[in-house]
Amino acid sequence: MIIHSVADILGCITNIYQTQGDLNNALQTTKEEVMYLKIPLGNNNPDLAPAMEKIAVLQFKNSKFNDALCSFKEVLRMRKAKFGQDHLTVG
């Protein structure tokens, strides 16, 4: 039996919304996914970066450019904190 976390299931729901072209619900579901990921990881854990990047991309696709810019900057900050300035995932 496979047991998935709430965050994993929300990620799957996000993928369905995106496939259907429902970017608003995809964005809201991804934000909820991040909320559940923060429970074990904390607010500033660099392992949140992939989910935060999904939020940034969805904000961009929803023409929420200022929000997307802030989110992308946060993802970059997290990656620099985890990998360092000169790592391939940063620069």
N, CA, C and O atoms as a MOPAC input file, in Angstrom:
PM7 MOZYME 1SCF
protein

 N      0.83200 1    -1.17900 1     0.00000 1
 C      0.00000 1     0.00000 1     0.00000 1
 C      0.87900 1     1.24500 1     0.00000 1
 O      1.81900 1     1.34100 1     0.78900 1
 N      0.58500 1     2.17800 1    -0.86000 1
 C      1.33600 1     3.42400 1    -0.95700 1
 C      0.61100 1     4.49100 1    -0.14600 1
 O     -0.59200 1     4.69600 1    -0.30700 1
 N      1.35000 1     5.16400 1     0.72100 1
 C      0.77200 1     6.25000 1     1.50600 1
 C      1.42300 1     7.55200 1     1.06200 1
 O      2.64500 1     7.69300 1     1.11100 1
 N      0.60600 1     8.49500 1     0.63300 1
 C      1.10100 1     9.78700 1     0.19400 1
 C      0.77000 1    10.84000 1     1.24000 1
 O     -0.23600 1    10.74400 1     1.94300 1
 N      1.61800 1    11.82800 1     1.32900 1
 C      1.34400 1    12.92600 1     2.24800 1
 C      0.27000 1    13.83000 1     1.65000 1
 O     -0.01900 1    13.77200 1     0.45500 1
 N     -0.30800 1    14.65600 1     2.50000 1
 C     -1.29500 1    15.62700 1     2.03200 1
 C     -0.66600 1    16.52200 1     0.97600 1
 O     -1.29700 1    16.83400 1    -0.03400 1
 N      0.57700 1    16.93600 1     1.20600 1
 C      1.26200 1    17.80300 1     0.23700 1
 C      1.41000 1    17.11000 1    -1.11600 1
 O      1.23500 1    17.74400 1    -2.15600 1
 N      1.73300 1    15.80200 1    -1.11400 1
 C      1.85500 1    15.04800 1    -2.36900 1
 C      0.52700 1    15.00500 1    -3.11800 1
 O      0.48300 1    15.18500 1    -4.33500 1
 N     -0.54100 1    14.76700 1    -2.38400 1
 C     -1.86800 1    14.69500 1    -3.01100 1
 C     -2.26300 1    16.05800 1    -3.57100 1
 O     -2.81300 1    16.14500 1    -4.66900 1
 N     -1.98000 1    17.12400 1    -2.81700 1
 C     -2.27600 1    18.46400 1    -3.32400 1
 C     -1.46900 1    18.76400 1    -4.58100 1
 O     -1.96300 1    19.43400 1    -5.48800 1
 N     -0.23300 1    18.27700 1    -4.64400 1
 C      0.57500 1    18.44100 1    -5.84900 1
 C     -0.06500 1    17.75400 1    -7.05000 1
 O     -0.03600 1    18.28500 1    -8.16000 1
 N     -0.64200 1    16.57500 1    -6.83100 1
 C     -1.34800 1    15.86400 1    -7.90800 1
 C     -2.58700 1    16.63300 1    -8.35100 1
 O     -2.87400 1    16.72600 1    -9.54500 1
 N     -3.31900 1    17.18400 1    -7.38500 1
 C     -4.50300 1    17.98400 1    -7.71900 1
 C     -4.09400 1    19.21100 1    -8.52200 1
 O     -4.77500 1    19.58500 1    -9.47700 1
 N     -2.98500 1    19.83900 1    -8.13800 1
 C     -2.47200 1    20.98000 1    -8.89800 1
 C     -2.22200 1    20.59700 1   -10.34800 1
 O     -2.58400 1    21.33600 1   -11.26300 1
 N     -1.60100 1    19.43800 1   -10.55500 1
 C     -1.31400 1    18.98000 1   -11.92000 1
 C     -2.59200 1    18.79700 1   -12.72700 1
 O     -2.62500 1    19.11400 1   -13.91600 1
 N     -3.63400 1    18.29400 1   -12.09600 1
 C     -4.91800 1    18.12700 1   -12.79300 1
 C     -5.48300 1    19.48800 1   -13.18700 1
 O     -5.90800 1    19.68200 1   -14.32600 1
 N     -5.48700 1    20.43300 1   -12.23900 1
 C     -5.97900 1    21.78600 1   -12.55200 1
 C     -5.19000 1    22.40700 1   -13.70600 1
 O     -5.77100 1    23.01900 1   -14.60200 1
 N     -3.86400 1    22.24600 1   -13.68100 1
 C     -3.05200 1    22.81200 1   -14.76500 1
 C     -3.40300 1    22.17100 1   -16.10000 1
 O     -3.51600 1    22.86300 1   -17.11200 1
 N     -3.57500 1    20.86800 1   -16.10700 1
 C     -3.92800 1    20.16000 1   -17.34000 1
 C     -5.26600 1    20.64400 1   -17.88700 1
 O     -5.46600 1    20.71300 1   -19.10000 1
 N     -6.17400 1    20.97700 1   -16.98000 1
 C     -7.48500 1    21.48100 1   -17.38000 1
 C     -7.44800 1    22.97000 1   -17.73000 1
 O     -8.44900 1    23.52400 1   -18.18500 1
 N     -6.31100 1    23.61400 1   -17.52300 1
 C     -6.19700 1    25.03900 1   -17.81000 1
 C     -6.75700 1    25.93100 1   -16.71700 1
 O     -6.94200 1    27.12900 1   -16.93200 1
 N     -7.03100 1    25.36700 1   -15.54600 1
 C     -7.58000 1    26.12600 1   -14.42200 1
 C     -6.43300 1    26.61400 1   -13.54200 1
 O     -6.14800 1    26.04200 1   -12.49000 1
 N     -5.77700 1    27.69100 1   -13.99800 1
 C     -4.57500 1    28.17000 1   -13.32600 1
 C     -4.85800 1    28.80900 1   -11.97600 1
 O     -4.00300 1    28.76800 1   -11.09000 1
 N     -6.02900 1    29.39700 1   -11.79600 1
 C     -6.36000 1    29.99200 1   -10.49400 1
 C     -6.44600 1    28.92600 1    -9.41300 1
 O     -5.86500 1    29.08900 1    -8.34100 1
 N     -7.16100 1    27.83700 1    -9.67600 1
 C     -7.23900 1    26.76100 1    -8.68900 1
 C     -5.90000 1    26.04900 1    -8.52600 1
 O     -5.56900 1    25.59800 1    -7.43000 1
 N     -5.13200 1    25.94400 1    -9.59900 1
 C     -3.80000 1    25.35200 1    -9.49900 1
 C     -2.92600 1    26.17700 1    -8.55300 1
 O     -2.20100 1    25.62400 1    -7.72600 1
 N     -2.99900 1    27.49400 1    -8.68000 1
 C     -2.21200 1    28.37800 1    -7.81400 1
 C     -2.63800 1    28.23100 1    -6.36000 1
 O     -1.79300 1    28.09800 1    -5.47500 1
 N     -3.93000 1    28.25400 1    -6.11100 1
 C     -4.42300 1    28.14600 1    -4.73500 1
 C     -4.05700 1    26.78900 1    -4.11500 1
 O     -3.70300 1    26.71500 1    -2.93900 1
 N     -4.14200 1    25.73700 1    -4.90400 1
 C     -3.81100 1    24.39900 1    -4.40100 1
 C     -2.31000 1    24.28400 1    -4.11300 1
 O     -1.91300 1    23.64500 1    -3.13900 1
 N     -1.48700 1    24.89300 1    -4.94500 1
 C     -0.04500 1    24.87100 1    -4.70800 1
 C      0.30500 1    25.65500 1    -3.45000 1
 O      1.19100 1    25.24800 1    -2.69800 1
 N     -0.36800 1    26.76000 1    -3.21100 1
 C     -0.14000 1    27.50900 1    -1.96800 1
 C     -0.50100 1    26.64500 1    -0.75700 1
 O      0.18900 1    26.67100 1     0.26200 1
 N     -1.57600 1    25.88800 1    -0.87700 1
 C     -1.96700 1    24.98900 1     0.20600 1
 C     -0.92100 1    23.88000 1     0.39300 1
 O     -0.60700 1    23.49300 1     1.51900 1
 N     -0.39200 1    23.38100 1    -0.72000 1
 C      0.66900 1    22.36800 1    -0.66300 1
 C      1.86700 1    22.90300 1     0.11900 1
 O      2.40600 1    22.20700 1     0.97900 1
 N      2.28300 1    24.12700 1    -0.17400 1
 C      3.42000 1    24.73400 1     0.52500 1
 C      3.12200 1    24.87600 1     2.01700 1
 O      4.00100 1    24.65900 1     2.85000 1
 N      1.89500 1    25.23700 1     2.34900 1
 C      1.50700 1    25.35800 1     3.75100 1
 C      1.74300 1    24.02500 1     4.47400 1
 O      2.26700 1    24.01000 1     5.58800 1
 N      1.35800 1    22.91400 1     3.84800 1
 C      1.55200 1    21.60700 1     4.47200 1
 C      3.02500 1    21.20400 1     4.49800 1
 O      3.45400 1    20.51600 1     5.42500 1
 N      3.79300 1    21.61100 1     3.51500 1
 C      5.22700 1    21.31100 1     3.52000 1
 C      5.94900 1    22.06800 1     4.62700 1
 O      6.93600 1    21.57900 1     5.17700 1
 N      5.46100 1    23.25000 1     4.95100 1
 C      6.10300 1    24.05700 1     5.98900 1
 C      5.94800 1    23.45800 1     7.38200 1
 O      6.73400 1    23.76800 1     8.27700 1
 N      4.94800 1    22.60800 1     7.57500 1
 C      4.72600 1    22.01000 1     8.90100 1
 C      5.96200 1    21.22200 1     9.35200 1
 O      6.47100 1    21.47600 1    10.44400 1
 N      6.46200 1    20.27100 1     8.54400 1
 C      7.66800 1    19.57100 1     9.01500 1
 C      8.97300 1    20.30900 1     8.69700 1
 O      9.97500 1    20.12000 1     9.38800 1
 N      8.96600 1    21.14400 1     7.66100 1
 C     10.21500 1    21.75100 1     7.19900 1
 C     10.52200 1    23.11900 1     7.81800 1
 O     11.68800 1    23.49500 1     7.94100 1
 N      9.49400 1    23.85400 1     8.20400 1
 C      9.69700 1    25.22600 1     8.66200 1
 C      9.53800 1    26.20600 1     7.51200 1
 O      9.48500 1    25.80700 1     6.34800 1
 N      9.46400 1    27.47800 1     7.83900 1
 C      9.17800 1    28.51100 1     6.83200 1
 C     10.32500 1    28.81100 1     5.88400 1
 O     10.08500 1    29.20100 1     4.74200 1
 N     11.55700 1    28.64200 1     6.32100 1
 C     12.70000 1    29.06500 1     5.50700 1
 C     13.55600 1    27.91200 1     5.01000 1
 O     14.69800 1    28.12300 1     4.60000 1
 N     13.03200 1    26.71600 1     5.03900 1
 C     13.80100 1    25.56300 1     4.60500 1
 C     14.00500 1    25.58400 1     3.09500 1
 O     13.03700 1    25.72100 1     2.34700 1
 N     15.24800 1    25.45000 1     2.63400 1
 C     15.52000 1    25.46600 1     1.18500 1
 C     14.81900 1    24.35200 1     0.41000 1
 O     14.66000 1    24.45800 1    -0.80600 1
 N     14.40000 1    23.29400 1     1.08800 1
 C     13.68600 1    22.21200 1     0.40400 1
 C     12.28900 1    22.63200 1    -0.03900 1
 O     11.61500 1    21.89100 1    -0.75500 1
 N     11.85400 1    23.80900 1     0.38200 1
 C     10.57600 1    24.35900 1    -0.09300 1
 C     10.70900 1    24.97900 1    -1.48700 1
 O      9.70300 1    25.24600 1    -2.14300 1
 N     11.92800 1    25.20600 1    -1.93600 1
 C     12.16600 1    25.92700 1    -3.19700 1
 C     11.41900 1    25.34900 1    -4.39800 1
 O     10.84000 1    26.12400 1    -5.16000 1
 N     11.39800 1    24.02500 1    -4.61200 1
 C     10.66300 1    23.51700 1    -5.78300 1
 C      9.16700 1    23.86000 1    -5.75800 1
 O      8.59800 1    24.23800 1    -6.78200 1
 N      8.54300 1    23.72900 1    -4.60200 1
 C      7.12300 1    24.07000 1    -4.50300 1
 C      6.91600 1    25.57200 1    -4.64300 1
 O      5.94400 1    26.01300 1    -5.25700 1
 N      7.82900 1    26.36000 1    -4.07300 1
 C      7.73000 1    27.81400 1    -4.20800 1
 C      7.91500 1    28.23100 1    -5.67500 1
 O      7.29700 1    29.19200 1    -6.13400 1
 N      8.75800 1    27.51100 1    -6.39500 1
 C      8.94500 1    27.80900 1    -7.81500 1
 C      7.67000 1    27.51800 1    -8.60000 1
 O      7.34400 1    28.24100 1    -9.54200 1
 N      6.94500 1    26.46200 1    -8.21800 1
 C      5.65700 1    26.17800 1    -8.87000 1
 C      4.69500 1    27.34700 1    -8.66300 1
 O      3.96200 1    27.72800 1    -9.57600 1
 N      4.70600 1    27.91200 1    -7.45200 1
 C      3.86200 1    29.07400 1    -7.17900 1
 C      4.26200 1    30.22700 1    -8.08400 1
 O      3.40200 1    30.87700 1    -8.67800 1
 N      5.55400 1    30.48500 1    -8.19400 1
 C      6.03500 1    31.59500 1    -9.01900 1
 C      5.62200 1    31.42300 1   -10.48000 1
 O      5.19100 1    32.38100 1   -11.12200 1
 N      5.75100 1    30.22200 1   -10.99700 1
 C      5.38100 1    29.96000 1   -12.39400 1
 C      3.88200 1    30.16500 1   -12.59700 1
 O      3.46000 1    30.76100 1   -13.58900 1
 N      3.08400 1    29.67300 1   -11.66100 1
 C      1.63000 1    29.84500 1   -11.77800 1
 C      1.22500 1    31.31100 1   -11.64100 1
 O      0.30100 1    31.76500 1   -12.31500 1
 N      1.90900 1    32.04600 1   -10.77800 1
 C      1.63300 1    33.48200 1   -10.67400 1
 C      1.94800 1    34.16700 1   -12.00000 1
 O      1.18700 1    35.01600 1   -12.46400 1
 N      3.06300 1    33.79700 1   -12.60100 1
 C      3.44600 1    34.36700 1   -13.89500 1
 C      2.40000 1    34.04000 1   -14.95800 1
 O      1.98800 1    34.91500 1   -15.71900 1
 N      1.97400 1    32.78100 1   -15.00700 1
 C      0.97400 1    32.36700 1   -15.98900 1
 C     -0.37300 1    33.05000 1   -15.76200 1
 O     -1.15500 1    33.21000 1   -16.70000 1
 N     -0.64600 1    33.45100 1   -14.52100 1
 C     -1.87400 1    34.15600 1   -14.17700 1
 C     -1.71100 1    35.66800 1   -14.29600 1
 O     -2.57600 1    36.42200 1   -13.85100 1
 N     -0.60500 1    36.11500 1   -14.89300 1
 C     -0.30300 1    37.54000 1   -15.08600 1
 C     -0.19300 1    38.30800 1   -13.76800 1
 O     -0.43500 1    39.51400 1   -13.72500 1
 N      0.16900 1    37.61300 1   -12.70900 1
 C      0.43400 1    38.25600 1   -11.41600 1
 C      1.94100 1    38.46800 1   -11.32300 1
 O      2.63900 1    37.82600 1   -10.53800 1
 N      2.41600 1    39.39500 1   -12.15500 1
 C      3.85000 1    39.54300 1   -12.36500 1
 C      4.60700 1    40.02500 1   -11.13100 1
 O      5.70900 1    39.53900 1   -10.87600 1
 N      4.06600 1    40.94800 1   -10.36800 1
 C      4.74800 1    41.41700 1    -9.16200 1
 C      4.86200 1    40.29500 1    -8.13600 1
 O      5.90200 1    40.12900 1    -7.49900 1
 N      3.78400 1    39.52400 1    -7.98000 1
 C      3.82100 1    38.38200 1    -7.06500 1
 C      4.83600 1    37.34300 1    -7.54400 1
 O      5.59200 1    36.78500 1    -6.74900 1
 N      4.84100 1    37.09300 1    -8.85300 1
 C      5.77700 1    36.11800 1    -9.42300 1
 C      7.21900 1    36.56400 1    -9.20300 1
 O      8.07600 1    35.74700 1    -8.86700 1
 N      7.48900 1    37.83500 1    -9.38800 1
 C      8.84000 1    38.35500 1    -9.18800 1
 C      9.29200 1    38.12900 1    -7.75200 1
 O     10.41300 1    37.67900 1    -7.51800 1
 N      8.43500 1    38.43500 1    -6.79600 1
 C      8.76200 1    38.21900 1    -5.37800 1
 C      9.00300 1    36.73900 1    -5.09400 1
 O      9.93200 1    36.38100 1    -4.37100 1
 N      8.16900 1    35.89300 1    -5.66200 1
 C      8.30500 1    34.45000 1    -5.43000 1
 C      9.57900 1    33.90100 1    -6.05400 1
 O     10.27300 1    33.09500 1    -5.43400 1
 N      9.89600 1    34.32900 1    -7.27500 1
 C     11.14100 1    33.87100 1    -7.90600 1
 C     12.35900 1    34.33500 1    -7.10700 1
 O     13.32800 1    33.58800 1    -6.96900 1
 N     12.31900 1    35.54900 1    -6.58300 1
 C     13.43200 1    36.04300 1    -5.76000 1
 C     13.57900 1    35.21900 1    -4.48800 1
 O     14.69600 1    34.95800 1    -4.04300 1
 N     12.45800 1    34.80900 1    -3.90100 1
 C     12.49800 1    33.97100 1    -2.70600 1
 C     13.08800 1    32.60300 1    -3.02500 1
 O     13.86700 1    32.06400 1    -2.23900 1
 N     12.72400 1    32.04000 1    -4.16500 1
 C     13.28500 1    30.75700 1    -4.58900 1
 C     14.79300 1    30.88400 1    -4.76900 1
 O     15.54800 1    30.01500 1    -4.33300 1
 N     15.22700 1    31.95100 1    -5.40000 1
 C     16.65700 1    32.16800 1    -5.60400 1
 C     17.37700 1    32.29600 1    -4.26600 1
 O     18.46200 1    31.74300 1    -4.09000 1
 N     16.78000 1    33.02100 1    -3.32300 1
 C     17.37600 1    33.17600 1    -1.99100 1
 C     17.52500 1    31.81300 1    -1.31500 1
 O     18.55600 1    31.52400 1    -0.70900 1
 N     16.48700 1    30.97600 1    -1.42400 1
 C     16.52700 1    29.64900 1    -0.81600 1
 C     17.61300 1    28.77400 1    -1.43700 1
 O     18.32700 1    28.05700 1    -0.73500 1
 N     17.72500 1    28.84200 1    -2.74400 1
 C     18.74000 1    28.02300 1    -3.42700 1
 C     20.14700 1    28.48200 1    -3.08900 1
 O     21.04300 1    27.65800 1    -2.90700 1
 N     20.35000 1    29.80400 1    -3.00200 1
 C     21.66500 1    30.31400 1    -2.60600 1
 C     22.00500 1    29.85500 1    -1.19500 1
 O     23.14800 1    29.49500 1    -0.91400 1
 N     21.01100 1    29.86800 1    -0.30400 1
 C     21.23700 1    29.44100 1     1.07400 1
 C     21.59600 1    27.95600 1     1.14000 1
 O     22.43000 1    27.55400 1     1.95100 1
 N     20.97900 1    27.15600 1     0.30400 1
 C     21.22100 1    25.71500 1     0.34400 1
 C     22.49900 1    25.30800 1    -0.38100 1
 O     23.27100 1    24.49700 1     0.13000 1
 N     22.72700 1    25.86900 1    -1.57500 1
 C     23.81000 1    25.39000 1    -2.43100 1
 C     25.01700 1    26.32100 1    -2.50100 1
 O     26.10700 1    25.88500 1    -2.87000 1
 N     24.84100 1    27.58400 1    -2.15600 1
 C     25.93000 1    28.54600 1    -2.30700 1
 C     25.81200 1    29.29300 1    -3.62000 1
 O     25.17300 1    28.82700 1    -4.56300 1
 N     26.42600 1    30.43700 1    -3.66600 1
 C     26.33500 1    31.36300 1    -4.81100 1
 C     26.80800 1    30.75400 1    -6.12700 1
 O     26.26900 1    31.07400 1    -7.18600 1
 N     27.81800 1    29.87000 1    -6.06700 1
 C     28.46300 1    29.39000 1    -7.29600 1
 C     27.95600 1    28.03600 1    -7.78500 1
 O     28.50300 1    27.49500 1    -8.74500 1
 N     26.94500 1    27.48600 1    -7.16400 1
 C     26.42400 1    26.18100 1    -7.57900 1
 C     25.62100 1    26.31700 1    -8.86500 1
 O     25.03900 1    27.37000 1    -9.12800 1
 N     25.58600 1    25.26100 1    -9.66300 1
 C     24.88800 1    25.28200 1   -10.94800 1
 C     23.39300 1    25.57200 1   -10.82800 1
 O     22.81500 1    26.16300 1   -11.74000 1
 N     22.75100 1    25.17100 1    -9.72500 1
 C     21.32400 1    25.43100 1    -9.57100 1
 C     21.03900 1    26.87600 1    -9.23700 1
 O     19.88200 1    27.29600 1    -9.24700 1
 N     22.07100 1    27.64600 1    -8.94000 1
 C     21.91300 1    29.06000 1    -8.60100 1
 C     22.32500 1    29.94900 1    -9.75400 1
 O     21.58800 1    30.86200 1   -10.12600 1
 N     23.49200 1    29.69600 1   -10.32800 1
 C     24.02100 1    30.61100 1   -11.32000 1
 C     24.24600 1    30.06300 1   -12.64600 1
 O     24.69300 1    30.77800 1   -13.54200 1

